[in-house]
C-alpha cells in the first residue's frame, strides 16, 4: 500500500499467493503469484499504462536476483486493468499478474 502522502502515479506490488513443493524432506520449489501495477489519479490511464509497460519490459522473462535463492522462471501470466472511484477521485489501475518460480540456493 502506498502512504496517504504518496505522489501519483505510483507502482504497487503485492504477493497474491505462494506454494511450496517439498521433495525428500526439504523444499524443492517455490511458486509465487505477484500483482504488479501502475496506479494514477486521472481520467486517463496513460501514465498507469506507461508504468505497466516499463514493469513488463523488466520482469517478463527477466532475470531477478533473490538473496539466498536461484531464480528459475519469471513471466507475466495475465493483465489487470480497472478504474476505481473514491469520493470524487478517480484512480486508474493497469498492470499484470506475474508467476515467479525459484528454489533456495
Secondary structure by P-SEA (a helix, b strand, c coil): cccccccccbbbbbbcbbbbbbccccccbbbbbbbbbbbbccccaaaaaaaaaaaaaccccbbbbbccccccccccccccccccccccbbbbbbbbbbbbbbbcc
